[in-house]
Amino acid sequence: MSTPVRLAALRRHVVSWQRYAARFRRADGDQVVEIVRRLSCVQLDSIATVERSHLLVLGSRAGAVAPGEVSGLLAAGRLFEYWAHEACLVPVEDWPLFRQRMRARRRHHWWGPVIDSDRALARRVRDEIRERGPLASRHFEAGGFPPQDNPRGACGGGGMWNLKPAKRMLDALWTAGELVVSGRQGFQRLYDLPERVLPPSVLQAPDLDEAATLRGLASRAVRARGALTDRGVVEHFRLDGGAARIAPHLEALAAEGALRRLEIDDGGPPVWVPADAELRDEAPAGGVLLSPFENLLWDRAFVRRLFGFDHLIEVYKREPDREYGYYVLPLLVGDRLVGRADLKSHRDEGVLRAKAFHLEPGVKRTANLEESWRAAFTRLAKQLGLAPDLG
């Protein structure tokens, strides 16, 4: 039996694996695609208090992403949007891994049989996009069609094209893989037909059975995060069936030489790492501010185990119930999560303002830590094209 790995060594490995940037840089499209590929998926979120989350995640590794870059990569069929962890950017070559989920979610996971309960509406939505090109939900609102195609009557002010049913149908068709997101205007999705956006090699790729699908997703999850427990693999892609369903596929990947399992000296659950991973017991240098929706933080139990850090996302809480603030970015210095920064971008003033900075219990405000905090904050401000204001 192999000697258990020290928890501190595992923590340093996990942080190093993310390859956070220690200095300011600018990212091009190839670098953005490479980061998404390495992370397997990057979560999208509409909140722009500091910046959209995917741009914070990409920026912490690849650097400042030019406006419209991600939308252009979607339009070029180099990335696609789909339900991975949540709604995420995903590398286009992984489209076949999500076909089973697309088929299963033809019955929408929130709204039920939206497509099959109104096939006429589904057909009309697809036909409008086929004839007019990429469309957003606003194009299906009242007034978005010629009068003869936008009847007002028994269905209410917007007829069959009022916002709610059209928006649901667009989301349902996208979730079922019958539409894709070909870009965004602002943060609103533009929907198009898959055959006009995705490369034929992806669309014509053979179907994968359940074993190949689950092993492909599990392998990508572990390689994306550096180390995960069974539960963490499930959480990464929100896989149905829990750890019991994925366990035999992780064992099979280990038997194939793709993964290996490590025991950890804290007595907690073993972890899976890429078979070729070398755990270097060295603390990464520098500090970085992380999006609240950062991949490293998805498995809260694992974050608590590795860092002693209880990750909270408080944007959904009432203000009196918030402990640290509305949009709080954890500060990673070396291999430790040492604080939480409540930040806000004031684009009208051209500044990124620090409303508050809270050190974690037991962390001392040393000169080195202060320098790391200021450097990380200044770098983030520059990445956003704003001036830093520490208050």
N, C-alpha and C positions, 0 to 999 in steps of 0.2 A: 504494500500500500504506500502511495507517494506521500511525502510530507505535506501537510496543509500549507497553503499560501497565506502569508500574513495579510490581514485586512488592509493595512496601510499600503502594502505593495499593490493590492488589487485596486485600491482607490487611485493610486498614482497612474496605474495602467489605464484605467477607465478615462481619466482626465486627459492623459497624453493622447489617447486614441482619437479624441475629438479634434485635435489639431487646431486649437484656437489661435488666432493671430495675435501676436504680441505687439504689433505696430500697425500704423495706418497703411492701408493699401486700397486700390480700386479694383473691382472685379469685372472681368469681361464675361460674355455669354458662355464661353467654354468652361470657365472656372465655376460659374453658377451651376451648370449642368453637372460638373464633376462633384461639387459639394452635395447636390441632391442625390446623386448616384451613391456617394459614399455614405450618406445618412439614411438611404433607402426611401425616405419620405420626409417632408418638411411641412409642419402644420400651418394652415392658414387661419387667420383670425381677423375679424373686421375692426377691432379696436385700434385706433391710431393715436392714442394719448401721447405716446413717445414716437412710435412708428409701427407699421404693420409687422406682426410677429415674424413672418417668414423673412422679411428683410433684416430683422435683428439677428435671426439665427444664421442666415447666410452671411451677413456682415461680420459677425463675430469670428468667422473662419476665412471667408473669401475677400472681405472688404466691402467698401461702399458699392452698392448696386445702382446703376443708372436708372432713372425713371423710365418705365416702359420696357425694361430689359426682360423681366419675367414674362410679361404679356407677349412680347415678341417670340420668346422661346416656346410658349404655348401655341402661338399661331404657326410656328415653324414645325410643330410636331416633335420637338425635342424633349418636352416635358408634357405631362398631362395631369389634370386634377382628378382626384378620386378619394373615396372614403378609405383611408389607410389606417392611421391612428385616429384622426378625425378627418375632416376635409383637408387634403394635403396635396402638395406638389410631389409627383412621383416620376422617376425616369421612364421614358417611353418604352424602353425594352421590357419593362415589367408589366405592361398591359396584359399579357396572357395570364399572369399570376392572379389577376383580379377578375377573370371571366366568371369563375364559379360564384364569386360574391355578387357580380352583376346579375347573374341569372337568379340567384336566391333573392335578390332585392328588387326583382321586377315587381314583387309585392313590397311596396316601400316600407322601410323600417319605422317610419313615423305615421304615414298616412294610409297604409294599406294598399288595396288594389287600384291605385289611381289610374293606371294605364288601361287595364282590362275593364274597368267600370265605365270608361268613356273613350272607346276606341276611335270614335269620330273626332273628338277633340285632339287625341294623340296624333291622328293622321293629319289633321289640319295644321297642327304645330309643325310637324316634320315637313309638310308641303310648303308652308310659308318660308321656312329656313332654306329649303332646297331652292326655292324661286328667288328669294331676296338676299341670300347670303347670311352671314352670322348676325344673330339677333339677341337682344337682351330682354328681360322680362318686361321692361317698360314699353317695348315695341308691341306688346300684346294687350296693353291697356286700352280703355275706351279712347277712340280717336286715333289709334295706331294703325287702323286699316281703313280702306275705302268704306264709305257708308254702307254699301251693299253687303260688305263682309263683316260689318260690326253692328249688327242689329240691336236696337234698343226696344225692350219689350218686357216680356214676362220674367226674363232672367235678371232684371234690374238695370241700373243706369248704364252699365258697360256690356250688357248682353252676355254672350258666352265668353267674351274676351275680357271681362273685368279681371283685375289683377290677381285675385286670390286663386281661382282655378287654373289660370294660365301659368302662374308662377309655380304652382304645385306640379303641373304637368311637365314643365321644363325640368324641374328638379328630379321628377320621377323618371323621365326619359334619360336624363344624364346618369342617374343612379343605376339604371338598367343597362347602361352602355350604348344606348341608341342615339345619344347625342354626346358631344364632348365640349369642353370649354376651350375656345380658340383664342382666348385673351380676355382682358378686362378693360372697361372704361370706368375710371375711378376705381371702385372696388366691385362694380357690378359685372357679373359674368356675361360673356358673349358666347352663345351656343351655336354649334355648327354640326354638320354630319361627320361622323368619324372618317369616312373615306375621303373627305376633302382636307383632312388635317393630319391624320396619322399615317406613317409610312406603310406601304403595302406589306412589307416584311413582318410587321407587327400584327396587322389585321389578318394576314393569311397564315400566321404561325399555328401549328397544330394545337388542339385543345389539350390541356393537362388534366390528368385525373386528380383525385383528392390527395393522394400521397405525394405526387410531384408538386402540387400546389402548396401543401403545408410545409414540405421540406424546403421548397424554394423560399417561402416567406420566412421560415424559422432561420434558415441560413443567413438571409439578408438582415434580419433583425439582430442577430448576434454580431455579424460583421459590422453593422452600423454602430453598435453601441460599445463594442469591445468586450463586454462581459454581461451576461444576463442569467438570471435564474429561470426556471421553467415558467414561473408566473410572469416574469418580465418579458419573455418571448411572447406570451399570450397578450400582454398589455400593449406591446409595441404596435401590433396590427389589429388589436381588439378582436382576437380570434374566438369564434364560438367554440364551446365545449370545454373551455378551461384547460388547466395543466394536464389533466388525464388524457385529453385528446391529443395534445402535442407531444407528450412524453415519448411514445414509441418512435416518433419521427425524429426527435432529437437523438435518441439512441442509434437510429439508423444512420444519421449523419455522422455520428461519431465512428460507427463501424466503417463508413466509407472514407474516413480520414478528413472530413470537412471541419468537424468540431472536436473539442476535447473538454472533458469535465474536470473541474478543479474543486477540491475541498478547501474550505477557508478556515483559518485558525480561530475565528470567533464562534464556531459551532453552528452558524446559520446554514441555510440551504446551500448546496453546492451551486457553482455557476458554470455556464458554458462559455468558452472563448473560441475564437477561430483557431484551427489546428496549428497555423503558422505564427500565431501571436507570441511575441517574446515579452514577458513581463519585466520591464526595467524598473527597478526600485529607485526611481529618480523623480523628484518633484518638478513639474513643469514650472517655467519661469513666467513672471508677469501676472497681470490681473485682467479680468474681462467681466463686463456686465452682461448678464444672460437674460434673454426674454423669459417672461413667466411661463411661456409655452415651449421652452427649449427642450429638445430631445433628451438631454442628459437628465432632466427632471421628471420625465413621464411616470416612472415607477416610484411613487412616493415612499413606499416601504424600503426600497433599495437605497434611495437617497438618504433616508434616515439611518439606515444601517451603515452606509459608507461614510457619510459626512456628519452624522449627528444633527441633521438639518431637517426641520419639519417644513416642507414646502407648502406655502399657502398662496392661493390665487384669490384675492379679495375683491376683484372687480364686481363680482356678483353679490357681494354683501351690501347691506345698508351701511351708510357712512358711520353711524354710531357703533357698528359691530366690527369695524376694521381695526386691526391691531397695528399695522404698519403703513397702510395707505391704499390708494386706489390702484395704481399701476406700478408695481414694485418689482425691480430687477435685482435678483441675487447677485452679489459680488463674489466672484471666484478669484482667489489669489493663490497661486501655486496649485496645490491640490486640496485646498480647503475653501468651503463656503463660509465667508467671514462676516458678511453683512447683507443688508437689504436697503436698496435705494429707491425712494419714492420720487419718480421723475415725471416731468411733463414738458412736451415740446410746445413752445409759444412761437408758432410760425409767423404770426403777425409782427412779433418783436424780433424774430430771427435768433432766438435763444433756446437752449435746452436748460431747464431750470431744475435744480435739485431741491425738492421741497423738504426732504428729510433723509437722513442716513442713519440706519440703526445697526450697531455692531451686534454680532451674535453673543450670547452669554459666554463668558470666559475668554473672549477675544480682547486683547489689549490694543489700545490705539497707539501703536508705535509709529516712529518716523517712517519706517519702511512700508507699513500698511497704509499710512496716510498718502505716501507717494504713489502707491499702487492704485488707490482709490481715485486720486486726482488724475492720474494718467489714463485709467480706464474710462473715466467720465469725459475727459477732454477728447479722447480718441472717438468715443461714441458720438459726441457732439459734432466733430469734424465729419464723421461718416454720414451724419444726417444733414450736413451743410448748415449747421447752426453754431452759434457762439456758446461756449460753456458758461453757465452761471451757477456757481456753488452756493449762492445766497449769502 
